[in-house]
Amino acid sequence: MRLIYPMISNIQNSRNRSPRHQRGLTLIELMVASAIGIVVLLAASSTYFSTFRLKQQVQTRVAYEQDVRNTANMMRRDARQLGNYSCMDAPTAAQLNTGKMTGAFDDNNNTQSISTTLPISFNADNPGLTLDTNSTALVMVSGSEALANSVVATGKDEGAGESKNSCGHAIVGDNTLQGVIYVVATDVSTGKKGLYRILYTNGNTNNLGAPQLLVDNVISVQQQFQYDDLKSTNCPSVPEDDNADVAWENLAWKDPKLTILQNQLDFDKKNPPILITTTLTTCPNGVNDAGTCTANASSSGPVTYVIKSMVRQGAVCAQQALDE
């Protein structure tokens, strides 16, 4: 009996202490913990989706600016070709204003191979475009690749049988010209408004080429033309002495006079402009129902891009050196 009683007494004491050591969470504590967990999950998911949307916006903007960059490279390449007819004589205004270019060079003084007026046949040849009347079109003409190949193949015959396509002869026929047209328009089938490029390469035998969308969501395009006002009589001659470096320093190149015109050309000039500045007003994120730019975290309004294109044939003195 002495051994059994202490054992029973210890078991009863342990039973009396067990509730205090096995205490669980109350309902209030469980609700608080759940609420904290939900807040943390909501914050994490909100951060994730915000980051994901921002990433998409950045990728869209980068792709859009890449389109603008490609357009700038294309416009600069076309501007460098402006007025380039190989070793052929430049066409007259009447020769420019023929075939698919009829109406673009109506002014008899415009022999610069550049125009802001669309050809008469443009709408008939491109019925799928609705033009934007608030933007300035740009038409640039040069010698066709077929003409250049013919000149190289034929060469120059100093005899009576000299070919009409060889060096030193005038441009003959509309099919020896190559043109490119830049316009802001809306594609009727897709509803996309943007800057389009249309090629003209086959003279009056074919219609203008299919419109190529360069940059979408373009609101307007404006052009600025900068002319070199130097006269050919004021052009310095190339130094022929042995001390050429010193001679070049003494040439009168300082402060050349310039004429800058907005959305129009100066037909009193013989040479085309030396610089074409194209200003694109765009809505990279699209246009909303109100007709204004759609805003997001990266942009709240129109974005302007400026493209500067140098023209090889525009410099008076450089052109005189080429002619000589």
C-alpha positions as CSV (number, residue, x, y, z in Angstrom):
1,M,0.0,0.0,0.0
2,R,2.9,2.3,0.6
3,L,4.0,1.9,-3.0
4,I,0.7,2.2,-4.8
5,Y,-0.5,5.4,-3.1
6,P,2.3,7.7,-4.3
7,M,1.9,6.4,-7.9
8,I,-1.8,7.3,-7.9
9,S,-1.1,10.6,-6.4
10,N,1.5,11.5,-9.1
11,I,-1.0,10.5,-11.9
12,Q,-3.7,12.7,-10.5
13,N,-1.3,15.6,-10.2
14,S,-0.2,15.3,-13.9
15,R,-3.8,15.2,-15.0
16,N,-4.4,18.4,-13.1
17,R,-1.5,20.1,-14.8
18,S,-2.0,19.0,-18.5
19,P,-4.7,21.6,-19.5
20,R,-2.3,24.4,-18.8
21,H,0.5,23.0,-21.1
22,Q,-1.8,22.1,-24.1
23,R,-3.4,25.5,-24.6
24,G,-4.3,26.2,-28.4
25,L,-5.0,29.4,-30.5
26,T,-8.2,31.3,-29.8
27,L,-10.6,32.3,-32.6
28,I,-9.5,35.9,-32.4
29,E,-5.9,35.0,-32.8
30,L,-6.7,32.8,-35.8
31,M,-8.7,35.6,-37.5
32,V,-5.9,38.2,-36.9
33,A,-3.3,35.8,-38.4
34,S,-5.5,35.1,-41.4
35,A,-6.1,38.8,-42.0
36,I,-2.3,39.5,-41.9
37,G,-1.7,36.7,-44.4
38,I,-4.3,38.0,-46.7
39,V,-2.9,41.5,-46.6
40,V,0.6,40.2,-47.4
41,L,-0.7,38.1,-50.3
42,L,-2.7,41.1,-51.7
43,A,0.3,43.3,-51.5
44,A,2.6,40.8,-53.2
45,S,0.1,40.1,-56.0
46,S,-0.5,43.8,-56.5
47,T,3.2,44.4,-56.9
48,Y,3.6,41.5,-59.3
49,F,0.8,42.6,-61.6
50,S,1.9,46.2,-61.5
51,T,5.4,45.1,-62.4
52,F,4.1,42.9,-65.2
53,R,2.0,45.7,-66.7
54,L,4.9,48.2,-66.5
55,K,7.1,45.6,-68.2
56,Q,4.6,45.3,-71.0
57,Q,4.4,49.0,-71.4
58,V,8.1,49.4,-71.6
59,Q,8.4,46.6,-74.2
60,T,5.6,48.2,-76.3
61,R,7.3,51.6,-76.0
62,V,10.7,50.2,-77.0
63,A,9.2,48.4,-80.0
64,Y,7.4,51.7,-81.0
65,E,10.6,53.7,-80.8
66,Q,12.4,51.0,-82.8
67,D,9.8,51.6,-85.6
68,V,10.5,55.3,-85.4
69,R,14.3,54.6,-85.6
70,N,13.8,52.4,-88.6
71,T,11.7,55.1,-90.2
72,A,14.4,57.7,-89.6
73,N,17.0,55.5,-91.3
74,M,14.7,55.0,-94.3
75,M,13.9,58.7,-94.7
76,R,17.6,59.6,-94.5
77,R,18.4,57.1,-97.1
78,D,15.7,58.4,-99.4
79,A,16.8,62.0,-98.8
80,R,20.4,61.1,-99.7
81,Q,19.2,59.7,-103.0
82,L,17.0,62.8,-103.7
83,G,18.0,64.4,-107.0
84,N,20.6,61.8,-107.8
85,Y,20.5,60.9,-111.5
86,S,23.9,59.2,-111.8
87,C,25.8,61.1,-114.5
88,M,22.7,62.0,-116.4
89,D,21.5,65.6,-116.6
90,A,18.8,66.5,-114.0
91,P,15.3,66.4,-115.4
92,T,13.3,69.5,-116.0
93,A,10.1,70.4,-114.2
94,A,8.1,69.2,-117.1
95,Q,9.9,65.8,-117.1
96,L,9.4,65.5,-113.4
97,N,5.7,66.3,-113.8
98,T,4.8,63.3,-116.0
99,G,3.3,59.8,-115.6
100,K,2.6,58.9,-112.0
101,M,4.2,62.2,-110.7
102,T,1.7,64.4,-112.6
103,G,0.4,67.1,-110.3
104,A,3.3,66.8,-107.8
105,F,5.6,69.2,-109.8
106,D,3.0,71.5,-111.3
107,D,5.1,74.6,-110.6
108,N,7.4,75.1,-113.6
109,N,10.2,76.4,-111.4
110,N,10.3,73.2,-109.3
111,T,13.3,71.3,-110.6
112,Q,14.4,70.3,-107.1
113,S,13.0,66.7,-107.3
114,I,11.1,67.2,-104.1
115,S,7.4,68.2,-103.6
116,T,4.9,68.5,-100.8
117,T,2.0,68.0,-103.3
118,L,0.7,64.5,-104.0
119,P,0.4,63.3,-107.6
120,I,-3.1,63.5,-109.1
121,S,-3.3,59.8,-109.5
122,F,-2.5,59.1,-105.8
123,N,-6.1,58.5,-104.6
124,A,-7.0,56.4,-107.7
125,D,-3.9,54.2,-107.3
126,N,-4.3,53.8,-103.5
127,P,-8.0,53.6,-102.7
128,G,-7.3,51.9,-99.4
129,L,-6.0,55.0,-97.7
130,T,-7.8,58.0,-96.3
131,L,-5.4,60.9,-96.2
132,D,-4.9,63.2,-93.2
133,T,-5.4,66.8,-94.4
134,N,-3.6,68.2,-91.4
135,S,-0.3,66.7,-92.3
136,T,2.3,67.6,-95.0
137,A,3.1,65.0,-97.6
138,L,6.6,64.5,-98.9
139,V,7.5,63.3,-102.4
140,M,11.1,62.7,-103.4
141,V,12.4,61.6,-106.8
142,S,15.7,60.3,-108.1
143,G,17.0,58.3,-111.0
144,S,15.8,54.7,-111.1
145,E,18.0,51.7,-110.6
146,A,17.3,50.7,-114.2
147,L,18.7,54.0,-115.4
148,A,21.8,53.6,-113.4
149,N,22.4,50.1,-114.7
150,S,21.8,51.4,-118.3
151,V,24.3,54.2,-117.9
152,V,27.0,51.8,-116.5
153,A,26.3,49.2,-119.3
154,T,26.1,51.7,-122.1
155,G,28.9,54.1,-121.1
156,K,29.5,57.3,-123.1
157,D,30.0,57.2,-126.8
158,E,31.6,60.4,-128.1
159,G,30.5,59.5,-131.7
160,A,27.3,60.1,-133.5
161,G,25.8,56.9,-132.1
162,E,25.7,58.2,-128.5
163,S,23.0,56.4,-126.5
164,K,20.2,58.4,-125.0
165,N,20.8,56.7,-121.6
166,S,24.5,57.4,-121.4
167,C,26.4,60.1,-119.4
168,G,25.7,63.7,-120.2
169,H,22.2,63.2,-121.6
170,A,18.9,64.3,-120.3
171,I,16.4,62.1,-118.5
172,V,14.0,60.7,-121.1
173,G,10.7,59.1,-120.3
174,D,8.9,58.7,-117.0
175,N,10.2,55.2,-116.5
176,T,13.7,56.5,-115.8
177,L,12.5,58.1,-112.6
178,Q,12.2,56.6,-109.1
179,G,10.0,58.1,-106.4
180,V,9.0,57.7,-102.8
181,I,6.0,59.2,-101.1
182,Y,5.5,59.7,-97.3
183,V,1.9,60.5,-96.1
184,V,-0.1,60.3,-92.9
185,A,-3.3,58.3,-93.6
186,T,-5.7,55.7,-92.3
187,D,-6.0,52.3,-93.8
188,V,-9.7,51.7,-94.6
189,S,-9.5,48.0,-94.1
190,T,-7.6,47.9,-90.8
191,G,-8.5,51.3,-89.4
192,K,-4.8,52.0,-88.5
193,K,-3.7,55.6,-88.8
194,G,0.0,56.2,-89.2
195,L,2.9,57.3,-91.4
196,Y,2.9,55.3,-94.7
197,R,5.6,55.0,-97.4
198,I,4.7,54.3,-101.0
199,L,7.2,53.5,-103.7
200,Y,7.1,54.5,-107.3
201,T,9.6,52.6,-109.4
202,N,8.1,51.5,-112.8
203,G,7.2,54.7,-114.4
204,N,3.8,55.0,-116.0
205,T,3.5,51.2,-116.7
206,N,2.4,50.3,-113.2
207,N,0.5,51.8,-110.4
208,L,2.1,53.1,-107.3
209,G,3.4,50.4,-104.9
210,A,1.4,49.1,-102.0
211,P,1.4,51.4,-98.9
212,Q,3.9,50.4,-96.2
213,L,3.0,51.3,-92.6
214,L,6.1,52.7,-90.9
215,V,4.8,54.1,-87.6
216,D,1.2,53.7,-86.4
217,N,-0.8,56.1,-84.2
218,V,0.8,59.2,-85.9
219,I,-1.4,62.3,-85.3
220,S,0.4,64.6,-87.8
221,V,3.6,65.1,-89.7
222,Q,5.1,68.5,-90.4
223,Q,8.1,69.3,-92.6
224,Q,10.8,72.0,-92.4
225,F,13.2,72.7,-95.3
226,Q,16.6,74.4,-94.9
227,Y,18.2,75.9,-98.0
228,D,21.8,76.8,-98.7
229,D,21.8,80.4,-100.0
230,L,25.4,80.5,-101.2
231,K,25.7,81.4,-104.9
232,S,27.9,79.3,-107.1
233,T,30.1,82.4,-107.8
234,N,30.9,82.6,-104.1
235,C,32.0,79.0,-103.9
236,P,35.7,78.6,-103.1
237,S,37.9,76.7,-105.5
238,V,39.8,73.6,-104.5
239,P,43.4,74.5,-103.5
240,E,46.0,73.1,-105.8
241,D,49.2,74.2,-104.1
242,D,51.4,72.0,-102.0
243,N,50.4,73.7,-98.8
244,A,46.7,72.7,-99.1
245,D,45.9,72.6,-95.4
246,V,46.8,76.3,-95.0
247,A,44.9,77.2,-98.1
248,W,41.7,75.5,-96.9
249,E,41.8,77.6,-93.7
250,N,41.7,80.8,-95.7
251,L,38.6,79.9,-97.7
252,A,35.4,82.0,-97.2
253,W,33.2,79.3,-95.6
254,K,32.1,81.4,-92.6
255,D,28.5,82.2,-91.8
256,P,26.7,80.7,-94.8
257,K,23.3,82.2,-95.4
258,L,20.3,79.8,-94.9
259,T,16.7,79.9,-95.7
260,I,14.3,77.9,-93.4
261,L,10.7,77.3,-94.5
262,Q,7.9,75.5,-92.8
263,N,5.8,73.0,-94.8
264,Q,6.7,74.7,-98.1
265,L,9.5,74.7,-100.6
266,D,11.4,77.6,-102.2
267,F,11.0,77.1,-106.0
268,D,13.3,80.1,-106.7
269,K,16.2,77.8,-105.7
270,K,18.0,75.7,-108.2
271,N,19.2,73.1,-105.7
272,P,17.0,71.1,-103.3
273,P,17.1,71.9,-99.6
274,I,20.2,70.8,-97.7
275,L,18.3,69.6,-94.7
276,I,14.7,68.1,-94.3
277,T,13.4,68.2,-90.7
278,T,10.4,65.9,-90.2
279,T,8.4,66.3,-87.0
280,L,6.1,63.3,-86.0
281,T,3.4,63.9,-83.4
282,T,2.4,60.5,-82.1
283,C,0.3,58.6,-79.6
284,P,2.5,55.5,-78.8
285,N,-0.3,54.0,-76.6
286,G,-3.0,54.5,-79.1
287,V,-6.0,56.9,-79.4
288,N,-9.0,56.7,-77.0
289,D,-12.7,57.2,-77.8
290,A,-12.3,60.9,-77.2
291,G,-9.7,61.2,-80.0
292,T,-6.9,62.0,-77.6
293,C,-3.8,60.0,-76.7
294,T,-4.4,57.0,-74.3
295,A,-2.5,57.6,-71.1
296,N,-0.6,55.1,-69.0
297,A,2.2,55.0,-66.5
298,S,4.9,55.8,-69.1
299,S,3.0,58.5,-71.1
300,S,0.1,60.9,-70.6
301,G,0.0,62.7,-73.9
302,P,1.4,63.1,-77.4
303,V,5.0,62.2,-78.0
304,T,7.1,64.2,-80.6
305,Y,9.9,62.7,-82.6
306,V,12.2,64.8,-84.9
307,I,14.0,63.3,-87.8
308,K,16.7,65.3,-89.6
309,S,17.7,64.2,-93.1
310,M,20.7,65.6,-95.0
311,V,20.4,66.0,-98.8
312,R,23.5,65.3,-100.9
313,Q,22.4,67.5,-103.8
314,G,21.4,70.4,-101.7
315,A,24.8,72.1,-101.1
316,V,25.4,74.7,-103.8
317,C,29.2,74.5,-103.7
318,A,29.3,70.7,-103.3
319,Q,26.9,70.4,-106.2
320,Q,29.0,72.7,-108.3
321,A,32.1,70.5,-107.6
322,L,30.1,67.4,-108.7
323,D,29.0,69.1,-111.9
324,E,32.5,70.1,-112.8
